[in-house]
Amino acid sequence: MKGFVTDFSDIKAVKQLAGLIKNEVPKLDILINNAGIYKSPTDKTKAGLDIRMAVNYFAPVVLTDNIVSVLDKGTNARIINLSSAAQSTVQKGVLTGDATVNASESYAQSKLAITMWSFKFAQEHPNITTIAVNPGSLLNTKMANEAYGQHWSPAEKGVDILYDLAMSERNKNQSGTYFDNDRGMFSNAHPNAYDADKIKSLLTLTEAIISNYIK
């Protein structure tokens, strides 16, 4: 077993991580994009991006897009992208880092962004099962307890659904969908996740921002 470590608030570092994975991992069957941040002592990364947007959205996009060749070699490859019950319309200024909103709002925007990207990725890579998931609201995790000072459900609720979506045979044909673990079923995400024009605008701007920071 081999481990890799990087700073997910630094998308250049994430690109370098992807390069290491491509060089050292011959194939990958499962990718769970679980890294996430809510409460932070700073709202911006060193490069000036919204830190929640960088960690929760840009990092998994950069990582996944750059190791597609490794996933393509996997056996029945699956990608599980961590969304949330909190989803809010993505604002251009928050995406670019030019606007500042509160932690709750930037977190919700980052989670809608990863959901929208997840659906588009599923369309473009039909050989990889790609599912977005809300693992459960206010699970007993460090992030939830720091943010809200309370929890509703054990962390194992989230662990179990991630394992099930990644491994269960019954989920192999659920690519391009959203699982809401608060409801315990596949469900509808935010309406913007099904709007082709909004997805196109998001991804066009995303590509431009990533290209600007990874030269």
FENSULNOR-V18453 format. One record per residue. N is the residue number from 1. SS is DSSP state (@ for helix, = for strand, . for the rest). PHI is phi as a letter, one per 20 degrees, with the letter a starting at -180 (NA if undefined). PSI is psi in degrees with one decimal (NA if undefined). Layout:
n->N ss->SS phi->PHI psi->PSI
n->N ss->SS phi->PHI psi->PSI
//
This chain:
n->1 ss->. phi->NA psi->135.6
n->2 ss->. phi->c psi->137.9
n->3 ss->. phi->d psi->151.3
n->4 ss->. phi->c psi->144.2
n->5 ss->. phi->c psi->137.5
n->6 ss->. phi->b psi->171.9
n->7 ss->. phi->e psi->108.6
n->8 ss->. phi->f psi->-4.1
n->9 ss->. phi->e psi->-6.2
n->10 ss->. phi->d psi->102.7
n->11 ss->@ phi->f psi->-21.7
n->12 ss->@ phi->f psi->-42.7
n->13 ss->@ phi->f psi->-35.7
n->14 ss->@ phi->f psi->-39.9
n->15 ss->@ phi->f psi->-39.8
n->16 ss->@ phi->f psi->-39.0
n->17 ss->@ phi->g psi->-43.7
n->18 ss->@ phi->g psi->-38.5
n->19 ss->@ phi->f psi->-40.7
n->20 ss->@ phi->f psi->-43.1
n->21 ss->@ phi->f psi->-44.6
n->22 ss->@ phi->f psi->-34.6
n->23 ss->@ phi->f psi->-27.4
n->24 ss->@ phi->d psi->-12.7
n->25 ss->. phi->d psi->114.8
n->26 ss->. phi->f psi->-34.8
n->27 ss->. phi->b psi->159.0
n->28 ss->. phi->c psi->125.6
n->29 ss->. phi->e psi->-34.5
n->30 ss->= phi->c psi->132.3
n->31 ss->= phi->c psi->120.4
n->32 ss->= phi->d psi->109.7
n->33 ss->= phi->e psi->87.6
n->34 ss->. phi->d psi->-11.7
n->35 ss->. phi->f psi->134.2
n->36 ss->. phi->b psi->154.7
n->37 ss->. phi->b psi->142.5
n->38 ss->. phi->c psi->-73.3
n->39 ss->. phi->e psi->136.1
n->40 ss->. phi->b psi->145.1
n->41 ss->. phi->f psi->-15.8
n->42 ss->. phi->c psi->146.1
n->43 ss->. phi->e psi->-10.4
n->44 ss->= phi->c psi->150.3
n->45 ss->. phi->e psi->174.4
n->46 ss->. phi->f psi->-28.3
n->47 ss->. phi->e psi->-4.8
n->48 ss->. phi->n psi->7.9
n->49 ss->. phi->e psi->155.5
n->50 ss->= phi->g psi->126.5
n->51 ss->@ phi->f psi->-33.9
n->52 ss->@ phi->f psi->-37.8
n->53 ss->@ phi->f psi->-37.6
n->54 ss->@ phi->f psi->-49.4
n->55 ss->@ phi->f psi->-43.5
n->56 ss->@ phi->e psi->-22.6
n->57 ss->@ phi->c psi->-62.4
n->58 ss->@ phi->f psi->-41.9
n->59 ss->@ phi->f psi->-51.2
n->60 ss->@ phi->f psi->-32.5
n->61 ss->@ phi->f psi->-48.9
n->62 ss->@ phi->f psi->-45.2
n->63 ss->@ phi->f psi->-51.9
n->64 ss->@ phi->f psi->-48.2
n->65 ss->@ phi->g psi->-29.5
n->66 ss->@ phi->e psi->-3.7
n->67 ss->. phi->c psi->21.5
n->68 ss->@ phi->g psi->-38.4
n->69 ss->@ phi->f psi->-32.4
n->70 ss->@ phi->f psi->-40.2
n->71 ss->@ phi->f psi->-36.8
n->72 ss->@ phi->f psi->-25.4
n->73 ss->. phi->e psi->-8.2
n->74 ss->. phi->f psi->168.4
n->75 ss->. phi->e psi->114.2
n->76 ss->. phi->l psi->53.0
n->77 ss->. phi->g psi->142.2
n->78 ss->= phi->c psi->145.3
n->79 ss->= phi->c psi->127.9
n->80 ss->= phi->d psi->116.6
n->81 ss->= phi->d psi->127.5
n->82 ss->= phi->f psi->109.5
n->83 ss->. phi->e psi->-149.2
n->84 ss->. phi->a psi->160.6
n->85 ss->. phi->f psi->-25.4
n->86 ss->. phi->e psi->109.3
n->87 ss->. phi->c psi->131.2
n->88 ss->. phi->c psi->146.7
n->89 ss->. phi->g psi->129.1
n->90 ss->. phi->f psi->124.4
n->91 ss->. phi->e psi->137.7
n->92 ss->@ phi->g psi->-45.2
n->93 ss->@ phi->f psi->-34.0
n->94 ss->@ phi->f psi->-38.6
n->95 ss->@ phi->f psi->-41.6
n->96 ss->@ phi->e psi->-16.8
n->97 ss->. phi->n psi->3.9
n->98 ss->. phi->e psi->-17.0
n->99 ss->. phi->d psi->150.7
n->100 ss->. phi->c psi->127.1
n->101 ss->. phi->c psi->172.4
n->102 ss->. phi->f psi->166.4
n->103 ss->@ phi->g psi->-41.9
n->104 ss->@ phi->f psi->-41.8
n->105 ss->@ phi->f psi->-43.6
n->106 ss->@ phi->f psi->-34.5
n->107 ss->@ phi->f psi->-47.3
n->108 ss->@ phi->f psi->-37.7
n->109 ss->@ phi->f psi->-40.0
n->110 ss->@ phi->f psi->-34.3
n->111 ss->@ phi->f psi->-33.6
n->112 ss->@ phi->f psi->-39.3
n->113 ss->@ phi->g psi->-45.6
n->114 ss->@ phi->f psi->-30.7
n->115 ss->@ phi->f psi->-45.0
n->116 ss->@ phi->f psi->-45.5
n->117 ss->@ phi->f psi->-39.0
n->118 ss->@ phi->g psi->-44.1
n->119 ss->@ phi->f psi->-41.0
n->120 ss->@ phi->f psi->-40.9
n->121 ss->@ phi->g psi->-40.2
n->122 ss->@ phi->f psi->-39.0
n->123 ss->@ phi->f psi->-39.1
n->124 ss->@ phi->e psi->-18.8
n->125 ss->. phi->c psi->71.8
n->126 ss->. phi->f psi->-15.7
n->127 ss->. phi->e psi->-6.7
n->128 ss->. phi->d psi->124.2
n->129 ss->= phi->f psi->118.2
n->130 ss->= phi->c psi->120.3
n->131 ss->= phi->c psi->134.5
n->132 ss->= phi->e psi->143.7
n->133 ss->= phi->b psi->135.9
n->134 ss->= phi->e psi->108.4
n->135 ss->. phi->f psi->-11.0
n->136 ss->. phi->p psi->140.1
n->137 ss->. phi->e psi->138.7
n->138 ss->. phi->l psi->55.1
n->139 ss->= phi->f psi->161.8
n->140 ss->. phi->f psi->73.5
n->141 ss->. phi->c psi->163.6
n->142 ss->@ phi->g psi->-42.6
n->143 ss->@ phi->f psi->-48.0
n->144 ss->@ phi->f psi->-40.7
n->145 ss->@ phi->f psi->-36.6
n->146 ss->@ phi->f psi->-37.4
n->147 ss->@ phi->f psi->-41.0
n->148 ss->@ phi->d psi->-11.8
n->149 ss->. phi->m psi->18.3
n->150 ss->. phi->a psi->167.9
n->151 ss->. phi->b psi->157.9
n->152 ss->. phi->d psi->-31.3
n->153 ss->= phi->c psi->157.0
n->154 ss->. phi->f psi->153.4
n->155 ss->@ phi->f psi->-28.7
n->156 ss->@ phi->g psi->-25.1
n->157 ss->@ phi->f psi->-41.8
n->158 ss->@ phi->f psi->-40.6
n->159 ss->@ phi->g psi->-46.0
n->160 ss->@ phi->f psi->-41.0
n->161 ss->@ phi->f psi->-34.6
n->162 ss->@ phi->f psi->-43.0
n->163 ss->@ phi->f psi->-44.3
n->164 ss->@ phi->f psi->-45.8
n->165 ss->@ phi->f psi->-34.1
n->166 ss->@ phi->f psi->-28.6
n->167 ss->@ phi->d psi->-29.2
n->168 ss->. phi->f psi->135.6
n->169 ss->@ phi->f psi->-32.7
n->170 ss->@ phi->f psi->-14.0
n->171 ss->@ phi->d psi->4.4
n->172 ss->. phi->f psi->-20.2
n->173 ss->. phi->d psi->21.5
n->174 ss->. phi->d psi->22.9
n->175 ss->. phi->f psi->142.2
n->176 ss->. phi->m psi->24.6
n->177 ss->= phi->c psi->173.6
n->178 ss->= phi->c psi->125.7
n->179 ss->= phi->d psi->125.9
n->180 ss->= phi->d psi->104.3
n->181 ss->. phi->f psi->-9.0
n->182 ss->. phi->f psi->-32.9
n->183 ss->. phi->e psi->-13.9
n->184 ss->. phi->m psi->33.1
n->185 ss->= phi->a psi->161.9
n->186 ss->= phi->f psi->137.2
n->187 ss->= phi->b psi->-173.6
n->188 ss->. phi->e psi->136.6
n->189 ss->. phi->e psi->-168.5
n->190 ss->. phi->g psi->143.2
n->191 ss->@ phi->g psi->-32.3
n->192 ss->@ phi->f psi->-21.8
n->193 ss->@ phi->f psi->-10.2
n->194 ss->@ phi->d psi->9.0
n->195 ss->. phi->e psi->107.6
n->196 ss->@ phi->g psi->-39.1
n->197 ss->@ phi->f psi->-41.6
n->198 ss->@ phi->f psi->-38.2
n->199 ss->@ phi->f psi->-44.1
n->200 ss->@ phi->f psi->-44.2
n->201 ss->@ phi->f psi->-43.2
n->202 ss->@ phi->f psi->-47.9
n->203 ss->@ phi->f psi->-32.7
n->204 ss->@ phi->f psi->-46.1
n->205 ss->@ phi->f psi->-38.3
n->206 ss->@ phi->g psi->-47.3
n->207 ss->@ phi->f psi->-39.5
n->208 ss->@ phi->f psi->-41.9
n->209 ss->@ phi->f psi->-45.3
n->210 ss->@ phi->f psi->-43.3
n->211 ss->@ phi->f psi->-34.4
n->212 ss->@ phi->f psi->-33.5
n->213 ss->@ phi->e psi->-17.2
n->214 ss->. phi->d psi->96.4
n->215 ss->. phi->d psi->NA
//
